């Protein structure tokens, strides 16, 4: 009996020591080392890829956001055309009254899962295409796909160079800037394919609009 008790006590002691060691190594040492390496090597990415303007964080380059100037009588957001507009955010349902995530809600990211022949999706795409065409003065046939469809996550921060260029002249007029100045701004914020062959060229809307704000506040020199 004594040997059995001693063996049990020894096993419990060994288990407790292993638990203590693993807690310290995995719960303290490892997180501190990983955090330290990340902060030293990739501080921007480690802190959420924050975008700042005049010392104030305005968002993350990884997450899209809306640029509105209020809501209409029906409660729908009214785009602020002084800024470049992102692609639509219409992912998974949210706790909003209309049941659709239209505001880049981080808690309900994801695709809507509507099929290409779904009547609601077809109607929404047609309405968006008509709005883009009328707002920016281009034929519906020239409206890029990303201007009328949301991304798989519903949080895409990027738009295509084609959609950015399509908006450039209207943005220039709204801000009383030369069209060429705004188009050059778009060019400077157009990223090429990753490693030269992965993905597509893209424009980060938050970074572009942040640069646009700085340009406007700086007197339009760019």
C-alpha distance (Angstrom), angle and dihedral (degrees) to the residues before:
residue distance angle dihedral
X1 . . .
X2 3.80 . .
X3 3.80 91.0 .
X4 3.80 90.1 50.1
X5 3.79 91.7 51.1
X6 3.79 92.0 46.9
X7 3.82 91.8 49.3
X8 3.78 91.4 48.9
X9 3.78 91.5 48.3
X10 3.80 90.6 48.1
X11 3.82 91.4 51.2
X12 3.79 92.0 47.3
X13 3.80 90.4 49.0
X14 3.80 91.5 49.2
X15 3.79 90.5 48.7
X16 3.79 92.2 50.1
X17 3.81 92.1 49.1
X18 3.81 90.8 49.1
X19 3.80 89.6 49.0
X20 3.79 91.3 50.4
X21 3.80 93.8 47.4
X22 3.81 93.8 46.2
X23 3.81 90.9 46.3
X24 3.79 91.4 53.5
X25 3.82 94.7 42.6
X26 3.81 99.3 41.0
X27 3.78 99.3 28.3
X28 3.81 101.1 39.9
X29 3.80 116.1 9.6
X30 3.81 98.5 41.4
X31 3.85 96.2 47.3
X32 3.81 90.7 46.4
X33 3.81 92.4 50.3
X34 3.81 93.7 46.5
X35 3.80 91.8 45.6
X36 3.79 91.6 47.7
X37 3.80 93.4 49.7
X38 3.81 91.4 46.4
X39 3.80 92.8 49.1
X40 3.80 91.9 47.1
X41 3.81 98.2 43.9
X42 3.82 104.5 27.0
X43 3.82 108.7 16.4
X44 3.80 95.0 157.4
X45 3.79 95.4 51.6
X46 3.80 92.9 39.5
X47 3.81 89.9 57.5
X48 3.79 95.0 50.8
X49 3.82 101.9 -86.0
X50 3.79 90.5 -83.2
X51 3.79 120.6 -164.3
X52 3.80 115.5 -147.3
X53 3.77 134.5 -166.3
X54 3.80 122.1 -168.2
X55 3.80 90.7 -14.5
X56 3.81 95.0 -50.5
X57 3.81 124.8 109.0
X58 3.82 109.0 -122.8
X59 3.80 99.4 178.1
X60 3.79 146.0 -59.5
X61 3.78 123.7 -66.4
X62 3.82 87.2 -137.5
X63 3.81 96.4 59.7
X64 3.80 127.1 61.3
X65 3.78 122.6 -136.7
X66 3.78 138.4 -170.5
X67 3.80 126.9 -105.7
X68 3.79 106.7 -152.3
X69 3.79 136.3 152.0
X70 3.78 97.7 -150.4
X71 3.80 137.4 -64.8
X72 3.78 134.9 -65.4
X73 3.80 126.1 -123.8
X74 3.79 90.8 -81.2
X75 3.78 92.3 53.3
X76 3.80 94.7 -107.2
X77 3.82 117.1 140.6
X78 3.80 116.4 -103.9
X79 3.83 112.0 -141.7
X80 3.79 116.2 -124.1
X81 3.79 102.1 -130.2
X82 3.79 92.8 -161.8
X83 3.80 84.5 81.3
X84 3.78 135.4 53.7
X85 3.78 109.4 -97.8
X86 3.82 121.9 -130.0
X87 3.76 125.0 -134.2
X88 3.82 115.9 -79.6
X89 3.80 118.6 -76.3
X90 3.79 106.7 -143.4
X91 3.76 106.9 138.8
X92 3.79 132.2 132.1
X93 3.77 120.4 -13.1
X94 3.78 118.1 -84.9
X95 3.77 137.1 -168.2
X96 3.78 90.7 -87.7
X97 3.78 119.7 119.5
X98 3.81 93.0 -108.8
X99 3.80 91.9 49.5
X100 3.81 94.2 -128.5
X101 3.78 129.4 107.6
X102 3.79 101.5 -124.3
X103 3.79 98.7 151.4
X104 3.80 107.4 60.2
X105 3.81 90.7 -97.6
X106 3.82 105.0 -171.1
X107 3.81 93.0 -153.4
X108 3.79 94.6 62.3
X109 3.79 105.2 38.2
X110 3.78 117.2 155.9
X111 3.78 142.6 87.3
X112 3.80 122.6 -64.9
X113 3.84 89.7 -125.8
X114 3.80 90.8 -138.9
X115 3.79 112.8 153.4
X116 3.79 123.1 -122.9
X117 3.81 91.1 -105.3
X118 3.81 95.5 46.4
X119 3.81 107.4 127.9
X120 3.82 93.5 -140.8
X121 3.80 91.4 52.4
X122 3.80 93.3 45.5
X123 3.81 90.4 49.7
X124 3.82 92.6 48.0
X125 3.82 92.4 49.1
X126 3.80 91.9 49.5
X127 3.81 91.6 49.2
X128 3.80 92.3 48.8
X129 3.80 91.9 46.9
X130 3.81 90.4 51.2
X131 3.81 91.3 48.5
X132 3.81 93.6 49.6
X133 3.79 91.2 46.5
X134 3.81 94.0 50.4
X135 3.81 95.5 39.8
X136 3.79 98.0 49.1
X137 3.80 99.7 28.5
X138 3.79 100.1 -119.3
X139 3.82 131.7 127.8
X140 3.80 114.1 -95.7
X141 3.80 88.5 -120.0
X142 3.82 89.2 65.8
X143 3.81 96.2 51.5
X144 3.85 108.3 114.9
X145 3.79 119.0 -124.3
X146 3.82 93.4 -118.1
X147 3.80 89.7 59.2
X148 3.81 91.1 65.1
X149 3.81 104.9 29.4
X150 3.79 132.5 62.4
X151 3.80 123.4 -131.1
X152 3.80 126.9 -106.0
X153 3.79 90.8 -98.1
X154 3.79 95.9 37.0
X155 3.82 86.8 -134.1
X156 3.82 102.2 82.3
X157 3.84 109.0 151.9
X158 3.81 93.8 -164.4
X159 3.79 137.0 76.5
X160 3.78 129.4 -170.4
X161 3.82 120.0 -92.4
X162 3.80 86.8 -117.2
X163 3.81 92.3 59.7
X164 3.80 92.0 44.8
X165 3.82 92.4 49.8
X166 3.80 90.0 47.1
X167 3.81 89.6 58.0
X168 3.81 96.8 41.9
X169 3.81 100.2 90.5
X170 3.82 94.1 47.0
X171 3.82 91.1 47.6
X172 3.81 89.4 49.4
X173 3.82 92.0 52.4
X174 3.80 93.3 46.8
X175 3.82 90.1 52.8
X176 3.82 96.2 38.8
X177 3.80 91.2 -119.1
X178 3.81 130.5 138.2
X179 3.79 111.5 -94.0
X180 3.79 91.5 -129.6
X181 3.80 91.3 55.6
X182 3.80 92.5 55.1
X183 3.80 93.2 44.0
X184 3.80 90.0 53.0
X185 3.80 88.1 50.8
X186 3.81 89.0 55.0
X187 3.80 90.9 49.6
X188 3.81 92.0 51.8
X189 3.80 90.7 52.0
X190 3.79 96.5 46.3
X191 3.80 111.8 109.7
X192 3.79 119.7 -153.9
X193 3.79 125.3 -133.9
X194 3.79 113.3 -62.7
X195 3.82 109.1 -95.5
X196 3.78 87.0 -4.2
X197 3.81 96.6 -74.5
X198 3.82 111.3 43.9
X199 3.79 119.7 95.8
X200 3.79 125.2 -24.3
X201 3.83 134.9 -65.1
X202 3.80 109.1 -83.5
X203 3.78 144.8 -178.3
X204 3.81 121.2 -140.3
X205 3.81 104.6 -134.8
X206 3.80 96.5 -156.8
X207 3.79 93.6 50.4
X208 3.81 91.3 44.9
X209 3.81 93.7 49.5
X210 3.80 91.4 45.1
X211 3.80 89.4 54.3
X212 3.81 89.2 46.0
X213 3.81 91.3 53.9
X214 3.80 90.5 50.5
X215 3.80 89.6 49.0
X216 3.80 93.0 51.1
X217 3.78 93.3 45.9
X218 3.79 89.7 46.5
X219 3.78 92.6 58.3
X220 3.80 99.5 -94.6
X221 3.78 98.2 -72.2
X222 3.78 112.6 144.7
